[in-house]
Amino acid sequence: MNSPIRFRKLTRTLILIPWTVPTIVASLLWMWLFQPQYGVINYMLQKLGFIDTPYQWLADLKLALPAVMTAALWRQLPFMTTMLLAGMQGISEDMYEAAKIDGANRRQTFLYITLPMLKNTIKTVTLISIIENFKMFPLFWVMTGGGPLNATTTIAILSYKTAFIQLDLGKGAAIGAIWLIILVLISWGYNKLFAIGEDSGGKSR
């Protein structure tokens, strides 16, 4: 999408569709796609010969979480793509021209120019995505309600169930506090890991 290809604007527009669809609508859409009897995914897999019988995607203990994760990744795709595209557009074309003159191929250009220049963008986008996944509630709740047998119960769903369904507000608040501590520790560890990588990279240079 950063290259001068045909239909580039159309491609950039289409990639934003998961972002423009409301979460409830997206949840219902994926529930329909994963529906055992008339869902598109089972139909396509059967037609291609990958499965013999329809799968109970959202009712199977082993399949429910991967199914909901697929929908969650689809929702996050536009954000990741937009941020990475913005980072790539910030890379000077002179660097690519110089690499081309020096005889660098596409793989070398990607490894030694694009990837290093996108390091900070990748770091930020990945951390935001981790936090968003911890916060994700409506998609999981509408698609599975945390089931089957808590197979898709996230901390957000656990906190909600405890506080507003079991009516144990104290325990729900405690889960929320632990949730916050976990996020802070993950963010701290993630930034620390990148800082160590930057320090070692600087020393090696």
Secondary structure, DSSP 4 states (H G I P E B T S, - for coil): --S--TTHHHHHHHTTHHHHS-HHHHHHHHHHHT-TTT-HHHHHHHHTTS-SS---TTTSTTTHHHHHHHHHHHHHHHHHHHHHHHHHHTS-HHHHHHHHHTT--HHHHIIIIIHHHTHHHHHHHHHHHHHHHHH--HHHHHHTTT-STTTT--HHHHHHIIIIIS--HHHHHHHHHHHHHHHHHHHHHHHHHHHHHHHHHHHH-
